[in-house]
Amino acid sequence: MIPKFRAWDGDYKKMLDVDSIDFKYQTAWLSWHDDDVNQGAYELPIKDLKLMQYTGFKDKNRKEIFDGDIVKHGVWNDIDRVEIVGRGFLLVPIMDWDEEYINECEIIGNIYENPELMEEID
């Protein structure tokens, strides 16, 4: 699988699609789509962005799960943060997961657009 990323632009407070990354020049080409009318693309230095990698999994609503997402899961609707670790990822503070379990999760936000949800993580 080719790595896939999204990026948080903290200056504009906007989540962006990463179209390409130029490691030689340390820049990323980004695009955004608010609706059919409001969309655009631009280039930024990687150091000005918070890059989040796609885990390769989707939540129960078929939404792609990225590093930094906050998910609700389990019988008790536990809330945890997704964190990429090595070649895999974990739910913080929960350490164990499997594909069936992660597919039952529901993304409820992310650490940049919804920092208030971090208070709900045990």
Secondary structure, 3 states (H helix, E strand, C coil): CCCCEEEEECCCCEEEEEEEEECCCCEEEEEEECCCCCEEEEEEEHHHCEEEEEEEEECCCCCEEECCEEEEECCCCEEEEEEEECCEEEEECCCCCCHHHHCCCEEEEECCCCHHHHHHCC
